[in-house]
C-alpha cells in the first residue's frame, strides 16, 4: 500500500476515533446522571429501557474504538492492510468500507462463525 493511501486511511481512522470517543463519553455521562424522582411506572420503564439501550450502544462503540486504535497501531508499524490472522492483503474495497478491519473477508467469516483459531 502506498503512503498516500495509508495517510487517507489514517485520517479516516483518526476522525472515527474522535467521534467514537465523544460518543462513549456522552453515553457514559448519561448513565451517570442521577435518576429523576419519577413516580409514574411507565416513565420509569422508559427511563430504564433508555439506560439499557445507551449502555449497549456504548459497549458497541467501545469495541469499534478498540479496533480503530489497533488499526492506527498497525499503520504505525507498517502492517496495516494485512490480515492479522493469515497475513494476506485485505481487499481495498473492504478497507474503504471498514478501515479498522483486522481480517480479510475469508478470516472474518471464520471469526464470525467461531472457527478462527489464533
N, C-alpha and C positions, 0 to 999 in steps of 0.2 A: 504494500500500500504506500502510495506516495505521501510526502509530508503535507502537501496542501489538503488532501482528502482527510488525513488524520487530524489536522487542525480543525476542519469543518466538524468532524465528529466530536472533537474535544469541546468546541463551542456549544454544540447541541447538548452534550452531557453536562457541562457547567450550568447552562440555563435550566436544564431539568433538575439538577441538584438544588439549585436556588429555589425553584418553585416547590419542590418536594419538602425542603427544609422549612420553608414558610408554612406550607400546608400542615405538616406534622406539628409545628409549634402552635398553630391556631387550634387544631383539634385537641391537642393536649391541654391548652388553656381552657377550652370549652369543657373538657372533662373535669377540670379542677374547680370550675365555677361552683359556688355554693348553691345547693339546691334551694329553690324557692319554697316558700311556705304554701305550696299548692295543696288545696283541700279536696278538689274535685278528683275523683278516681280516674276519670278519662284523661284529664290533664296530666296526672301522674304517670299514666300508661304511655302517653305520647312522649313525655319527657324521658322516661326510661328507654323507650324504643330509640329515640334520637341519640341518647348517650351510647347505646349499644352499636347503633349504626356508625356513629363517628369513631368509636373505638375500632370497629372492623376496618373502616376506611383508613384510619391511621396505621393499623398493622400492615395493610397492603402497601401504603405509601412508604413505610419504613423498609419493607422488603425490597421495593424498587430502588429506594435510596441506597441501600446496601449494594445492589447490583450496579448502580451508577458509579458509586465510589470505587468498586472493584474494576469497572471498565476504565475509569480515569487512571487507576494504578497500572493497568495493562498498557495504556497509551504511554505512560512514563517509562515503563520497562520494555517498550517496543514489542509487546506480544499481542497488541490489540488487533482484532480481526482474525484471530486464530482460535479455534475451538479449544477450550481448556481441557476437554476430555481426550479427543482423538488427535488433535494437532493439525487438523485440516483447516483450510481457509473458510471463514464464514462468508457466505454469499453477500455481495454488496447490497443487494435489494433487501436482505434481512437486516443488515446494519442500518440501512436508511430508515426502515420501519421501526426497528428496536435497537438503537445504538448501544444499549447496555447488554445485549445478548451475549452470554458467555459460551453458548454452544451453537454448533452448526444445526441445521434442521434435523438431520438424522439423529444426532445425540440428544437434541431437545425432545424429540419424540420418545426416545428411550427413557429419558429422565422423567417425563410426564407419566409414563407407564410404570415407573418404578423399577425399570430394568437396567438403569445405568449404574455400573459398578465403578467406584473410584479407585 
